[in-house]
């Protein structure tokens, strides 16, 4: 507490450049409650007064909270945002030099809006080989809600041809971007591609490549996140006995058609969340949506306010989807349906979708 009190004026001067950012981390690390967060943030006052309120609140909570607050100020992402903290010498026993470099930094996520979230929802197809994807509208609506809540500008496109998708992706790659770009693709698919509504394939490479460091300078060093709800093949995953009971789901269909190989992006700062692993079907309910997207949306609603990073959240999604099961007609007979998603990433930092404050001072 004394360390904070002695350096209070210096801390105010440094932290007032972005009080909302430090306030979000205080709530995520449980140094303040959600009510305290909103009480401080909802008051329309200067940035200086907001930081004063933050420091007073921390010091009133006792030595343990003050110690944790000083530890929070040592985190690399905090130091990246407030580099002047390194000059304040507030770290006892040289803790910054001992442990600061061992922690993983966090991508900046403080712009409003955070960035763009583009959703392609292909439900109806012009070829008889690809059936209508009933239930996909529910997935698209839920993705739209959750990413709007997370501070993204969401743009939704329904039943796009392969060429329309390529053209739109190229267009988005040329636009200015804030902290992050998100793209969700809901369609029939194969192991290396998804299908436009005209039945022509768009390869995963064509989806990702417009946003790499050579083609999209505005997103260099920023996270580029893709969620793909589509099959990766034409095989039905088997089940093994475990101690966990599955959830029976009826009305199951597959986002299917087959190819070969799955692509992991080689450029930095990509995350690709695939609904299923190589060679296998992904499962979609005709009324309640797909197993993967519904589990993803629910996990984002629940764990983003807690400050969990996206890879931890996707691990939770894997666990949730792995528990689901149902009977599905396949090759003229009913078989047990199972699924496990597969994220692939080249992220260099922790990616945390910070929930924006409801009000700004």
C-alpha positions as CSV (number, residue, x, y, z in Angstrom):
1,X,0.0,0.0,0.0
2,X,2.8,2.4,0.9
3,X,4.5,1.8,-2.5
4,X,1.3,2.9,-4.2
5,X,0.8,5.9,-1.9
6,X,4.3,7.2,-2.4
7,X,4.0,6.9,-6.2
8,X,0.4,7.9,-6.5
9,X,1.0,11.1,-8.5
10,X,3.3,9.3,-10.9
11,X,0.8,6.4,-11.3
12,X,-2.0,8.8,-12.1
13,X,0.1,10.6,-14.7
14,X,0.9,7.3,-16.4
15,X,-2.4,5.4,-16.2
16,X,-4.6,8.3,-17.1
17,X,-3.7,7.8,-20.8
18,X,-6.1,4.8,-20.8
19,X,-7.9,4.2,-17.5
20,X,-10.5,1.9,-19.2
21,X,-7.7,-0.6,-20.1
22,X,-6.4,-0.9,-16.6
23,X,-9.9,-1.1,-15.2
24,X,-10.8,-4.0,-17.5
25,X,-7.7,-5.9,-16.2
26,X,-8.6,-5.2,-12.6
27,X,-12.0,-6.8,-13.1
28,X,-10.6,-9.7,-15.1
29,X,-8.1,-10.4,-12.3
30,X,-10.8,-10.1,-9.6
31,X,-9.1,-7.1,-7.9
32,X,-12.4,-5.3,-8.2
33,X,-16.0,-6.6,-8.5
34,X,-18.2,-6.1,-11.5
35,X,-20.3,-3.6,-9.6
36,X,-17.2,-1.6,-8.6
37,X,-16.1,-1.7,-12.2
38,X,-19.3,-0.2,-13.5
39,X,-19.6,2.3,-10.6
40,X,-16.2,3.7,-11.5
41,X,-16.5,3.5,-15.3
42,X,-20.1,4.9,-15.5
43,X,-19.3,8.2,-13.8
44,X,-18.7,10.8,-16.4
45,X,-15.5,12.4,-15.2
46,X,-12.0,13.1,-16.4
47,X,-9.4,10.3,-17.0
48,X,-7.3,11.7,-14.1
49,X,-10.2,11.5,-11.6
50,X,-11.0,7.9,-12.9
51,X,-7.5,6.8,-12.1
52,X,-7.6,8.5,-8.7
53,X,-10.8,6.5,-7.9
54,X,-9.1,3.3,-9.0
55,X,-6.0,3.8,-6.8
56,X,-8.1,4.8,-3.8
57,X,-10.3,1.7,-4.3
58,X,-7.3,-0.6,-4.5
59,X,-5.6,0.9,-1.4
60,X,-8.8,0.6,0.6
61,X,-8.8,-3.1,-0.1
62,X,-5.7,-3.8,2.0
63,X,-2.1,-5.1,1.5
64,X,-2.9,-8.3,-0.4
65,X,-4.9,-6.5,-3.1
66,X,-2.2,-3.8,-3.3
67,X,0.4,-6.5,-3.8
68,X,-1.6,-8.1,-6.6
69,X,-2.1,-4.7,-8.2
70,X,1.6,-4.1,-8.3
71,X,2.0,-7.6,-9.8
72,X,-0.6,-6.7,-12.4
73,X,1.4,-3.7,-13.4
74,X,4.4,-6.0,-14.2
75,X,2.6,-7.9,-16.9
76,X,4.0,-7.5,-20.4
77,X,0.8,-6.3,-22.0
78,X,0.3,-3.7,-19.3
79,X,3.9,-2.5,-19.8
80,X,3.3,-2.4,-23.6
81,X,0.3,-0.1,-23.0
82,X,2.0,2.0,-20.3
83,X,5.7,1.9,-21.1
84,X,6.4,4.7,-18.6
85,X,5.7,2.2,-15.7
86,X,9.1,0.7,-16.3
87,X,10.7,4.0,-15.0
88,X,8.8,4.2,-11.8
89,X,10.7,1.5,-9.9
90,X,7.7,0.2,-8.2
91,X,8.7,-3.5,-8.4
92,X,10.1,-4.9,-5.1
93,X,13.1,-7.2,-5.3
94,X,13.6,-6.5,-9.0
95,X,10.6,-8.8,-9.8
96,X,10.1,-7.3,-13.2
97,X,13.5,-8.3,-14.4
98,X,13.2,-11.8,-12.8
99,X,9.8,-12.8,-14.1
100,X,8.5,-10.2,-16.5
101,X,10.1,-11.7,-19.6
102,X,8.7,-15.2,-18.8
103,X,5.1,-14.1,-19.2
104,X,3.2,-14.1,-22.5
105,X,2.2,-10.7,-23.7
106,X,-1.4,-10.0,-24.6
107,X,-2.7,-8.5,-27.9
108,X,-4.1,-5.0,-27.6
109,X,-7.9,-5.1,-27.4
110,X,-9.0,-1.6,-26.4
111,X,-10.2,0.1,-29.6
112,X,-13.9,0.8,-30.1
113,X,-15.0,-0.8,-32.3
114,X,-12.5,-3.6,-31.7
115,X,-12.6,-4.4,-35.4
116,X,-14.6,-6.2,-38.1
117,X,-16.4,-9.5,-37.8
118,X,-17.5,-10.9,-41.2
119,X,-20.0,-13.8,-41.3
120,X,-20.7,-15.8,-44.4
121,X,-23.7,-18.0,-43.9
122,X,-24.4,-20.2,-46.9
123,X,-27.8,-22.0,-46.3
124,X,-29.3,-22.7,-49.7
125,X,-27.3,-24.0,-52.7
126,X,-27.9,-24.0,-56.4
127,X,-26.8,-27.6,-56.9
128,X,-28.8,-30.6,-55.9
129,X,-25.6,-32.2,-54.5
130,X,-25.6,-29.8,-51.6
131,X,-28.7,-29.8,-49.4
132,X,-30.1,-26.8,-47.6
133,X,-28.3,-26.2,-44.3
134,X,-31.2,-25.9,-41.9
135,X,-30.3,-24.5,-38.5
136,X,-27.4,-22.4,-39.9
137,X,-29.4,-19.2,-39.5
138,X,-29.4,-19.8,-35.7
139,X,-25.6,-20.0,-35.8
140,X,-25.3,-16.8,-37.8
141,X,-27.6,-14.9,-35.5
142,X,-25.9,-16.1,-32.3
143,X,-22.4,-15.2,-33.8
144,X,-23.8,-11.8,-34.7
145,X,-25.0,-11.2,-31.2
146,X,-21.9,-12.3,-29.3
147,X,-19.4,-10.4,-31.5
148,X,-21.5,-7.3,-31.4
149,X,-21.4,-7.6,-27.6
150,X,-17.6,-8.0,-27.7
151,X,-17.3,-4.7,-29.5
152,X,-17.0,-5.7,-33.2
153,X,-18.8,-4.2,-36.2
154,X,-20.5,-7.3,-37.6
155,X,-21.4,-7.7,-41.3
156,X,-23.4,-10.7,-42.4
157,X,-23.7,-12.2,-45.9
158,X,-26.1,-14.9,-46.8
159,X,-25.8,-17.4,-49.7
160,X,-22.7,-16.1,-51.4
161,X,-21.2,-17.7,-54.5
162,X,-17.5,-18.7,-54.4
163,X,-16.5,-15.7,-56.5
164,X,-18.5,-13.3,-54.3
165,X,-16.8,-14.7,-51.2
166,X,-13.3,-14.3,-52.7
167,X,-14.1,-10.8,-53.9
168,X,-15.4,-9.7,-50.4
169,X,-12.4,-11.2,-48.7
170,X,-10.1,-9.3,-51.0
171,X,-12.0,-6.2,-50.3
172,X,-11.9,-6.6,-46.5
173,X,-8.1,-7.2,-46.7
174,X,-7.7,-3.7,-48.2
175,X,-9.7,-1.8,-45.6
176,X,-8.3,-0.1,-42.5
177,X,-8.5,-2.3,-39.3
178,X,-8.5,-1.7,-35.6
179,X,-7.3,-4.3,-33.1
180,X,-8.5,-7.5,-34.6
181,X,-10.3,-9.2,-37.6
182,X,-12.8,-12.0,-37.3
183,X,-14.3,-14.1,-40.1
184,X,-16.9,-16.8,-39.6
185,X,-17.7,-19.2,-42.5
186,X,-20.8,-21.4,-42.3
187,X,-21.2,-23.7,-45.2
188,X,-20.9,-27.2,-46.6
189,X,-17.2,-28.1,-46.9
190,X,-14.4,-30.4,-47.7
191,X,-11.0,-31.0,-46.1
192,X,-9.3,-28.0,-47.9
193,X,-12.3,-25.9,-48.9
194,X,-15.8,-24.7,-48.2
195,X,-18.5,-24.3,-50.9
196,X,-20.1,-21.2,-52.2
197,X,-23.9,-21.3,-52.8
198,X,-23.1,-22.1,-56.5
199,X,-21.4,-25.3,-55.4
200,X,-17.9,-24.0,-56.4
201,X,-15.2,-24.5,-53.7
202,X,-13.2,-21.7,-52.0
203,X,-10.0,-23.1,-50.5
204,X,-8.9,-22.4,-47.0
205,X,-5.8,-20.8,-48.5
206,X,-8.0,-18.4,-50.5
207,X,-9.7,-17.4,-47.2
208,X,-6.6,-16.8,-45.2
209,X,-4.0,-15.5,-47.7
210,X,-5.6,-12.1,-48.3
211,X,-4.9,-11.2,-44.6
212,X,-1.3,-12.3,-44.3
213,X,1.5,-9.8,-43.6
214,X,2.3,-9.3,-47.3
215,X,-1.3,-8.7,-48.5
216,X,-2.8,-6.8,-45.5
217,X,-0.4,-4.4,-43.9
218,X,-3.2,-3.0,-41.7
219,X,-3.3,-6.3,-39.8
220,X,0.4,-6.9,-39.3
221,X,1.0,-8.0,-35.7
222,X,-2.7,-8.0,-35.1
223,X,-4.8,-11.2,-34.5
224,X,-6.8,-12.6,-37.5
225,X,-9.4,-15.1,-36.3
226,X,-11.4,-17.5,-38.5
227,X,-14.1,-19.9,-37.4
228,X,-15.1,-22.5,-40.0
229,X,-18.3,-24.5,-39.5
230,X,-18.0,-27.1,-42.3
231,X,-17.1,-30.7,-42.7
232,X,-13.5,-31.8,-43.3
233,X,-14.4,-35.1,-44.9
234,X,-17.1,-37.8,-45.2
235,X,-16.4,-40.1,-42.3
236,X,-18.4,-40.3,-39.1
237,X,-16.3,-40.1,-35.9
238,X,-16.4,-43.2,-33.7
239,X,-16.9,-43.2,-29.9
240,X,-14.9,-44.8,-27.0
241,X,-16.3,-45.5,-23.6
242,X,-15.7,-42.8,-21.0
243,X,-17.0,-41.8,-17.6
244,X,-19.0,-38.9,-19.0
245,X,-22.5,-39.2,-20.4
246,X,-23.2,-37.5,-23.7
247,X,-26.1,-35.3,-24.7
248,X,-28.6,-36.9,-27.1
249,X,-29.5,-34.6,-30.0
250,X,-32.0,-35.3,-32.7
251,X,-32.5,-33.8,-36.2
252,X,-28.8,-34.2,-37.0
253,X,-27.4,-33.4,-40.4
254,X,-23.8,-33.1,-41.8
255,X,-22.0,-30.2,-43.5
256,X,-20.3,-32.5,-45.9
257,X,-18.4,-33.4,-49.1
258,X,-14.9,-34.7,-49.3
259,X,-11.4,-33.7,-50.3
260,X,-7.9,-34.1,-48.8
261,X,-5.6,-32.4,-46.3
262,X,-6.1,-29.5,-43.8
263,X,-4.2,-26.2,-43.8
264,X,-2.4,-24.6,-40.9
265,X,-1.6,-21.0,-41.5
266,X,2.2,-20.3,-41.7
267,X,2.0,-16.5,-41.2
268,X,2.0,-15.0,-37.7
269,X,-1.0,-14.0,-35.6
270,X,-3.6,-16.3,-37.2
271,X,-6.1,-18.5,-35.4
272,X,-8.3,-21.0,-37.4
273,X,-11.0,-22.7,-35.4
274,X,-12.3,-25.7,-37.4
275,X,-15.5,-27.4,-36.4
276,X,-14.0,-30.8,-36.8
277,X,-10.8,-32.7,-37.5
278,X,-9.5,-34.0,-40.8
279,X,-11.6,-36.5,-42.7
280,X,-14.7,-36.2,-40.6
281,X,-18.2,-34.7,-40.6
282,X,-19.3,-31.8,-38.5
283,X,-22.8,-32.0,-36.9
284,X,-25.6,-29.5,-37.2
285,X,-29.1,-29.6,-35.6
286,X,-31.9,-28.5,-38.0
287,X,-33.4,-26.1,-35.4
288,X,-30.8,-25.3,-32.7
289,X,-27.8,-24.9,-34.8
290,X,-24.4,-26.7,-35.1
291,X,-22.7,-28.3,-32.1
292,X,-19.5,-26.3,-32.6
293,X,-20.9,-22.8,-33.2
294,X,-23.4,-23.1,-30.4
295,X,-20.8,-24.3,-28.0
296,X,-18.4,-21.5,-29.1
297,X,-21.0,-18.7,-28.6
298,X,-21.9,-20.0,-25.2
299,X,-18.3,-20.2,-24.1
300,X,-17.6,-16.6,-25.3
301,X,-20.6,-15.3,-23.4
302,X,-19.5,-17.1,-20.2
303,X,-15.7,-16.8,-20.2
304,X,-14.8,-13.5,-22.0
305,X,-16.0,-11.4,-19.0
306,X,-13.7,-13.5,-16.8
307,X,-10.7,-12.5,-18.9
308,X,-9.9,-16.0,-20.3
309,X,-7.8,-16.1,-23.5
310,X,-9.3,-17.6,-26.7
311,X,-7.2,-20.8,-26.6
312,X,-8.4,-21.6,-23.1
313,X,-12.0,-20.9,-24.3
314,X,-11.5,-23.1,-27.4
315,X,-10.2,-25.9,-25.2
316,X,-13.5,-25.6,-23.2
317,X,-15.4,-25.8,-26.5
318,X,-13.6,-29.0,-27.5
319,X,-14.6,-30.5,-24.2
320,X,-18.2,-29.4,-24.6
321,X,-18.6,-30.7,-28.1
322,X,-16.8,-34.0,-27.3
323,X,-19.6,-34.7,-24.8
324,X,-22.4,-34.3,-27.3
325,X,-23.8,-37.3,-29.2
326,X,-26.8,-38.4,-31.1
327,X,-28.1,-40.9,-33.7
328,X,-27.7,-40.0,-37.3
329,X,-28.8,-41.7,-40.5
330,X,-25.6,-42.5,-42.5
331,X,-25.3,-45.1,-45.3
332,X,-28.9,-46.2,-44.8
333,X,-28.5,-47.0,-41.1
334,X,-28.5,-45.0,-37.9
335,X,-25.0,-44.6,-36.3
336,X,-23.8,-42.9,-33.2
337,X,-22.6,-39.3,-34.1
338,X,-19.6,-37.8,-32.3
339,X,-17.4,-34.8,-33.0
340,X,-14.2,-33.0,-31.9
341,X,-13.2,-29.5,-33.1
342,X,-9.6,-28.6,-34.0
343,X,-8.1,-25.1,-33.5
344,X,-4.8,-24.3,-35.3
345,X,-2.9,-21.1,-34.6
346,X,0.2,-19.1,-35.0
347,X,-0.7,-16.6,-32.3
348,X,2.3,-15.0,-30.6
349,X,0.5,-13.5,-27.6
350,X,-2.6,-14.2,-25.5
351,X,-5.8,-13.2,-27.3
352,X,-8.4,-12.0,-24.8
353,X,-11.7,-10.5,-26.1
354,X,-12.2,-7.8,-23.4
355,X,-15.9,-6.9,-23.1
356,X,-16.2,-3.2,-23.7
357,X,-17.6,-1.0,-20.9
358,X,-21.3,-0.3,-21.3
359,X,-20.7,3.4,-20.8
360,X,-17.8,5.6,-21.4
361,X,-16.9,8.7,-19.3
